[in-house]
């Protein structure tokens, strides 16, 4: 089982953007039980995910209305939330380095 660091940030986000709640809760449920050893494993669970540098992956939330960026420790099976925001907010950050929290 995977440890997701900073899920409270996701909860705070969906309280502000209620239309994202079901997508975020689904992402959390799948991610907690997934075993990802490499970026291609993530793609098997989330075909629209986009692996980028620094062990980071960009996920589309709510039909690409929102973007979630995480950093994954494949060895420890930890997922660190680095950014969640609207598509417009995402366009202003560097997915490989952003640390919103």
Backbone as a ProteinNet text record, in pm:
[ID]
protein_1_A
[PRIMARY]
XXXXXXXXXXXXXXXXXXXXXXXXXXXXXXXXXXXXXXXXXXXXXXXXXXXXXXXXXXXXXXXXXXXXXXXXXXXXXXXXXXXXXXXXXXXXXXXXXXXXX
[TERTIARY]
84.2	0	88.2	52.5	130.5	94.4	193.4	173	164.1	52.1	35.6	57.9	162.3	198.2	123.4	53.3	-17.6	-154.3	-225.2	-360.1	-451.3	-417.8	-500.8	-507.7	-402.9	-403.9	-505.9	-523.9	-623.3	-764.1	-783.6	-914.9	-948.5	-851.5	-873.7	-908	-842.4	-868.6	-1010.8	-1055.3	-1189.6	-1298.8	-1265.1	-1364.1	-1387.4	-1281	-1292.1	-1348	-1323.6	-1365.6	-1442.6	-1569	-1646.2	-1658.8	-1651.1	-1662.4	-1542.9	-1435.1	-1316.4	-1317.1	-1411.9	-1409	-1408.9	-1500.1	-1507.2	-1381.3	-1328	-1205.2	-1086.6	-1076.6	-965.9	-979.4	-1100.7	-1119.8	-1088.9	-1124.6	-1091.4	-940.8	-873.5	-727.5	-662.2	-707.1	-650.9	-671.1	-790.7	-821.4	-734.2	-720.9	-638.7	-492.1	-445.5	-304.3	-263.2	-347.6	-314.3	-288.9	-357.6	-346.6	-257.9	-206.5	-122.7	19.3	84	225.9	294.4	361.2	430.8	580.7	648	793	866.6	790.5	848.2	735	768.3	663.8	563.4	606.9	513	405.5	435.6	334.1	221.6	257.6	157.9	62.2	118.6	40.5	-61.3	-27.2	-121.5	-248.2	-232.6	-348.3	-414.3	-333.9	-383.4	-327.5	-394.4	-341.8	-315.7	-385.6	-365.1	-254.6	-195.4	-89.3	32.8	107.8	224.5	348.1	432.1	556.6	650.3	711.4	808.3	935.2	1032.2	1158.2	1139.3	1243.8	1249.2	1144.5	1114.9	1016.5	880.6	845.6	717.4	620.7	492.8	387.7	277.5	225.4	114.3	-11.9	-115	-243.6	-349.9	-439.1	-556.6	-666.8	-727.5	-835.2	-961.2	-1073	-1203.5	-1199.9	-1159.5	-1158.5	-1063.6	-949	-843.7	-875.7	-977.6	-1007.7	-903.1	-852.6	-752	-631.8	-518.9	-396.6	-338.2	-289.5	-224.7	-83.5	15.5	154.7	202.5	257.7	314	457.5	531.1	664.7	658.1	709.5	697.1	832.8	837.8	952.5	913.7	961.4	924.1	979.3	1096.6	1157.6	1076.4	1037.2	962.7	811.3	764.4	620.1	550.1	611.8	553.6	519.9	410.9	369.2	357.1	428.4	428.8	348.8	248.2	169	252.8	275.1	356.3	274.4	161.2	79.9	-57.6	-158.2	-290.2	-350.3	-408.1	-466.2	-542.5	-593.3	-665.1	-565.5	-618	-531.1	-454.1	-519	-452.9	-340.2	-362.6	-257.4	-141.8	-173.7	-72.3	16.7	-42.6	34.3	141.4	132.3	227.3	339.5	339	441.2	525.4	640.9	728.4	700.1	641.6	601.2	718.5	838.7	955.1	1012.3	971.2	1030.3	928.6	805.6	707.3	690.7	676.9	646.4	551.7	425.5	320.6	300.3	330.3	296.1	418.3
-119.2	0	124.9	218.2	338.6	446.2	520	633.8	759.9	829.1	953.9	1069	1146.3	1256.4	1381.7	1442.8	1570.8	1555.8	1447.3	1433.7	1545.6	1606.4	1716.9	1830.5	1847.6	1951.4	1918.2	1790.1	1749.8	1773.2	1742.6	1764.7	1913.9	1996.9	2142.1	2189.9	2131.8	2171.1	2135.2	2012.6	1975.7	2043.3	2095.8	2177	2309	2361.1	2485.2	2458.8	2338.2	2299.3	2167.8	2174.2	2051.5	1957.9	2012.7	1927.4	1833.4	1857.9	1772.7	1659	1661.8	1567.5	1421.3	1380.9	1238.8	1194.5	1279.5	1243.8	1230	1321.8	1316.3	1193.5	1167.2	1049.5	920.1	913.8	796.8	784.7	896.9	896.1	845	894	851.5	700.7	652.2	510.5	421	455.9	375.5	383.2	503.6	525.1	452.9	457	391.4	242.1	178.9	33.7	-9.7	86.8	55.1	18.9	-61.5	-89.7	-38.9	74.3	135.6	124.2	56.4	40.9	127.6	180	265.8	345.5	452.6	536.9	462.4	362.8	290.3	217.1	183.4	121.9	220.3	347.1	450.9	461.4	456.7	468.2	353.6	237.5	125	156.9	227.9	265.5	394.6	484.9	616	644.4	593.9	608.2	753.1	850.3	990	1058.8	987.6	1047.6	1075.9	1177	1219.6	1220.4	1115.9	1117.7	1226.1	1301.3	1403.9	1378.4	1467.1	1448.1	1448.5	1405.3	1406.4	1315.4	1203.1	1107.5	1171.3	1267.1	1334.3	1287.4	1295.2	1256.5	1360.8	1399	1493.4	1413.6	1436.5	1368.5	1469.1	1426.7	1506.9	1473.2	1576.7	1559.3	1622.9	1556.1	1606.4	1638.2	1540.3	1559.1	1666.8	1678.2	1772.5	1917	1937.7	2072.4	2115	2017.4	2042.3	1953.2	1992.7	1914.2	1886.6	1765.3	1721.4	1676.6	1729.5	1689.1	1621.4	1502.9	1431.5	1391.6	1365.7	1308	1171.5	1071	934	877.9	821.8	741.7	596.7	546	410.7	306.4	332.1	238.2	227.8	341.2	342.4	332.2	348.8	347.9	464.2	581.2	703.6	795.4	870.1	968.3	1102.8	1202.3	1336.1	1430.9	1494.5	1592	1718.8	1762.7	1881.7	1999.9	1971	2079.5	2025	2106.7	2081.2	2216.8	2228.6	2356.1	2344.3	2458.5	2462.6	2445.1	2419.2	2405.1	2535	2648.7	2779.3	2798.5	2757.4	2767.7	2674.5	2556.1	2458.4	2514.2	2586	2641.6	2740.9	2789.9	2889.6	2828.4	2696.1	2633.1	2536.3	2498.8	2398.9	2267.3	2173.8	2046.3	1969.2	1995.5	1918.7	1974.8	2097.2	2158.4	2218.1	2238	2306.3	2234.8	2314	2262.2	2360.3	2344.2	2437.4	2437.7	2327.4	2317.2	2328.7
0	0	0	-82.5	-102.2	0.3	43.7	132.6	46.1	53.5	-21.1	76.3	52.4	141.4	98.8	194.2	175.6	109.9	141.1	86.8	136	250.8	300.8	198.8	119.7	16.4	-92.6	-119.6	-218.6	-164.9	-37.4	24.9	25.7	62.7	61.2	-79.4	-179.9	-317.6	-357.9	-328.9	-374.2	-292.5	-176.2	-104	-177.1	-239.3	-317.8	-458.2	-508.4	-643.8	-633.5	-587.2	-562.2	-682.1	-802.3	-921.2	-937.4	-861.4	-870.4	-767.8	-674.4	-561.7	-605.1	-689.1	-725.3	-800	-887.8	-960.6	-865.6	-770.2	-674	-584	-536.7	-451.5	-527.1	-653.4	-735.2	-751.6	-779.3	-793.3	-664.8	-549.7	-421.2	-401.8	-426.9	-406.3	-494.2	-620.6	-712.8	-672.6	-642.1	-610.2	-482.4	-381.4	-252.9	-269.7	-362	-377.2	-493.8	-566.5	-682.3	-638.9	-720.3	-702.8	-828.7	-814.1	-927.6	-904.6	-994.9	-985.3	-1086.1	-1182.7	-1287.4	-1350.9	-1423.5	-1481.7	-1569.3	-1641.3	-1728.6	-1647.9	-1521.7	-1435.7	-1404.3	-1388.6	-1361.5	-1480.6	-1600.6	-1723.2	-1735.5	-1683.5	-1688.4	-1608.9	-1496	-1413.8	-1460.8	-1514.6	-1560	-1700.1	-1804.7	-1941.1	-1985.1	-1926.7	-1965.1	-1884.7	-1787.9	-1707.1	-1794	-1754.3	-1830.7	-1741.3	-1746.6	-1669.7	-1722.7	-1631.3	-1666.7	-1585.3	-1594.1	-1522.8	-1371.3	-1300.6	-1153.8	-1088.9	-1154.5	-1101.9	-1075.4	-1157.5	-1143.9	-1251.6	-1215.1	-1309	-1300.5	-1417.2	-1426.3	-1457.7	-1375.7	-1393	-1432.3	-1521.9	-1557.5	-1458.1	-1401.7	-1303.7	-1361.1	-1344.1	-1391.8	-1540.7	-1618.9	-1763.4	-1810.2	-1742.7	-1779.3	-1740	-1659.1	-1610.2	-1507.3	-1432.3	-1329.6	-1354.9	-1297.9	-1311.6	-1173.7	-1156.9	-1034.4	-1070.3	-997.4	-1018	-890.3	-905.5	-791.3	-822.2	-714.8	-727.3	-659.9	-726.3	-677.6	-637.8	-517.6	-476.8	-505.4	-617.6	-659.1	-561.7	-505.6	-412.5	-283.5	-228.1	-101.3	-118.2	-242.3	-270.3	-200.6	-210.5	-157	-273.2	-257.8	-357.4	-285.3	-335.4	-276.6	-365.1	-308.7	-382.9	-398.1	-520.9	-546.7	-596.1	-661.5	-717.7	-752.1	-728.1	-785.8	-816.9	-934.7	-973.7	-1104.5	-1146.6	-1273.4	-1387.3	-1503.3	-1620.2	-1643.5	-1625.1	-1643.6	-1542.1	-1416.7	-1314.5	-1347.6	-1396	-1435	-1545.7	-1638.7	-1750.3	-1705	-1582.1	-1530.2	-1447.2	-1428.8	-1344.9	-1426.6	-1369.2	-1428.6	-1356.3	-1425.2	-1363.3	-1303.7	-1352.5	-1303.4	-1173.9	-1134.6	-1015.5	-918.1	-958.8	-873.5	-739.2	-634.1	-500.6	-435	-466.5	-425.9	-274.8	-208.5	-66.7	18.8
[MASK]
+++++++++++++++++++++++++++++++++++++++++++++++++++++++++++++++++++++++++++++++++++++++++++++++++++++

